């Protein structure tokens, strides 16, 4: 009932234990709080909160228009609905090193288990688009050092994302990754790797966990968890998968409603009323206060996706 039973501090300890090179822990991207609960129920290792998804959910492109307040608030709403550790995309840290320091503390306050900070500058682009610009190494190292120095919980994960592969090549990305570890990064997110050999090269070069971004329609092939584990990857994110799936389904049912005059053809693909009530734990609220849930859902069979609508 209500929110997670696990404290943010416990989630951060769990995240540290999970991130072992070669385990390829799966963190699907949540696009709202309820999807985070579904990710937990399906047995995944953690929750990822994408900056692109947060921007897109506001109807904005992923070009650095969201604010720290918007990201921290929405990420906190998502993180508190799951017992799993949640990592959030903190873009460039929302400003200069002092702003980065504040970003980390706000994300700690919001209950996140970690964040990643990237080396692009505004206007930034999605990591799998061309034409990206990156800051120099000294500027990025200062961002990471400020983030590491600002955290109050030593288990809050500071991950450095580098987009330099697309700009200067793999060797430059590896050298930057190593320098960012020296600056205080606990993990490395090498964006837009071309193939498994590039993931392997990064994993060999640094002594911290490495993240693989398996986003659809991007620069990287959609490798399996086993392939990425063999390459030495510690964590795999699927940032926009659920949002794209949900919006695709929404578009199809709206088309049906417009063309057929009814949503009937899409009902079989919908989450049932009973299943939705199960996800929001309606019965637990009833046990707490019988005045809340004092009715019977026809055909309600908790645990069954085939229960009545």
N, C-alpha and C positions, 0 to 999 in steps of 0.2 A: 504494500500500500504506500501511497505517496512516492517517496524517492528511494534512491539506493540505500541498502543497508550497510554498504562498505564505505568507510571514510576515504576522503581524498588521499590522506597519507598512506593508507593501506593499499590503495590502487597504485600509487607511485612505487611502493616497494614491489608490488606484483609486476609492474612493467619492467623494472630493473631485472627481476628474476627471469622474465620471459625472453628478453632480448639476447639470445645466445646465437652467435654466428652459425649458420647452417640449419636453423630451425624454421626459417621462413614463416613466422607467425603471421596469421591473416587478420588484417584490420579493415573490414569493409567500411565504406564511408556512410555515415548517418546524415540524412538530410533534414531530420526533425527528431524531437525527443522519442516519439513512439517507434521510429525505425531503429533507434539505439537499443530499445528494449527487445525488439525482434532479433537484432544481431546477437544479443546475449542469449536469447532463448535457443537460437540455432547452433550454439556451441562454439562461436568464434572466440578468438583470443583477446580482442580489443576492438575499440571503436576509433575510427578516424573521422576528423571533421575538416572538410576541405574549405579553403578560402574561396575557391571558385563556386562551390555549392552555396556557401553563405551569400555570396554576391548575387548569383543567379536566382536564388530564392527571393531576393529583394527586387528582382527584375533588372539587375545591373550586370554588365560584363565584368570579367575578372581582370581589371586593370588598376587595382589599388584604390577603388573608390570607397570601400567600406572603412569604417573607423574602428579604433580599438574598442570603444564602448559597444558598438554593434557586435563585433566578433566575440568579445568576452561574455557579453550577455547571452547571446544565442548559444555559444559553445558551452557555457555553464548550464543552460537549460537542457542541453542534450546530454552532457556528462552526468548530471545528477539522476538521470533515469535508468542508469545501468550500473551494475556492480563491476563492470569491466573498466580497465584503464582507458582513458580517451586522450588522444594526441590531436592537437589543433594546429592548423596552418596559420602562422602569425605573419605571413607575408614578409616584408622587409623589417618588421619590428615597429612599424608606424612612426618612423622618424630617425633622429640621430641617436647615438649611444644612450643618452639619458632617457630618451623615449623608449628605447628597447628595454632598458632596466625597468621602467614602469610597466611596460607590457608584460614582462615575466611575472611581476608581482600581482598584477590584475588577473592574470590567468591562473596563478596559484590560488588567489582568493575565490575564483570561479569554480575551483574544484578539478581543474585539468591535471592530467598526469605528466604532460610534457607538451612541447611545441617545437616547431621548426621555423627557422629564420633563414631567409634566402639572400643571395647576393645580387639581385636585380635592383634597378632603381626605377622610379616612376617616370612615365607611365609604364608599369610592368605589364608583362604578357603571361598568358598561360604557358606553363613550362614546355609544352609540346608544340608551340607555334614558332615560326621563324621570326627573325628580326629582333631578338632579345638583346638587351644591353645589360652589362654587369658592372658593378663597381670594382675598384681596384682591391687587391688583397688586403692592404692595410685597413681600408674602410670596413671591409667585411670582418676582418679579425677583431676590430674594435667592437663591432656589433655583438659578436659571440662572447668576447671577454666581458662586455657589459652585462649580457644576459646571465652568464655564469656567476658573476659577482653579485648580481641583484637577488638571486633566488634565496629564499629563506629555508626551504626544505631541500636538503642536499639530494634527495631522490627525484626531484622534479627534473625531467629529462630535457636537456638542451640539445637539439639536433640542428646541425648546419646543413642547409640545402645549397648546392651550387649548381648554377645553370651554365657554367663556363664551357661545358662539353660542346654545346652547340655553337659557341662563339670562337673558342680557341683550340678545341680538340680534346681528346681523351687524356693525353699526357698532362696538359694544363689542369684538367679537372682533378687528376690524381694528386698533383703537387699542391693544388689549393686545398683539397680534402685533408691532406696531411698537416698543412699549416693551420687549418681550422681546428683540428684535434689539439694541436699544440696551444691554440688560443683558448681552449676550454670546452669544445664540443664533445658531448657524450656519445654522439652517433652522427652518421653522415648520410645524407640524402643526395645521391648523384642523379640529377634530373636528365631525362631523355637519353638514356643509354641505348646504343644501337642494337646490341645483341648480348647473348649470355657471356661471351668472352670479355666484354667490357665490364659487366657486373663482377665477374671473377677477378679482373685486374684491380678494381677498386677494393674489393674485399681482401685481397692479398696485401694491398698497400697500406691499409690502416688497421689499427688494433682495437677498433670500436665497432659496434654493430652498424650494418649498412642496410638501408631501406631501398626497396624496389617499388616503383610506381607503375602499376598495371592498369593504366587508364585506357579506355577504348578510344580508337581513332587517333592514337598518338604515334610517337616516333618508335616506341618499343613494341615488339611482338608481344602478344598476350601469353607469356610463358606460364607453365603450370607451377603450382607450389613446389612440386618435387624438383623440377628443373632449377628453380631459384634456390632451393635449399642446397642442391648439389654445387651451385655456384658460390655458396657461402653466405647468402643473404639471410639476415636475421628477421626482417619484418617486410611484409608485402601489404601495400594499400591498394584499395579499389575505390578511388575518391568519388567518382560521379556515377558509378554503376547503378545505385539504387534510385538516385534522382532521375537519371535518364530512363530507367525502367518505369518508374511511377508516372513520369510525364508522358512517356509513350503510351501507356495504358490510358491515361486521362485524355490524350488527344484522340485515341481510337473511339472511346465511348462518347466523346463529344461529337465526333463525326457521325456516329450511329444515331445519336439523339437528334442531330440536325437533319439527317437524310431519311431516317426511318420514322421519326416522330416519337420514338420511345427508346429507352435504354435496355429493353428486354434482351437484345442479342448479346449484351455485355455482362449480364448478371452472373453468369456461371464463372466468369473470371474475377469477380469481385471478392474481397474479403467479406465473409458473412457477418451479420450482426453479432452472432454468438462469438465468433472468433475475435472480433474487435473488442467486445466486452471482456473476453479472456485476456487480451493483451493489456488493457487498461486496469485489469484486476478489479472489476466491478464488485465481485462477490466479497472481496476483502473489506471494501468500504461498507458493505451491508453488514458484515460481522461486527464492524466498529460502531455502526449506527444504523439500526434497522429502518430508520426513516428515509434513508437514501435510496435503497434498492428494495423497495417493497412491492415489486411486481414480478410476474413470471414472463420470461421471454419464451414465446412458443417454440417448442422443440429444442430448447437450450440444452446443449450437450457439451460441457466444458471439455476441451481437448480435442474436439472433432472439427475439422475444417468443413464438414458437410452439414453442420447444424443449420437450422432454419434461419432465414434472413430476418 
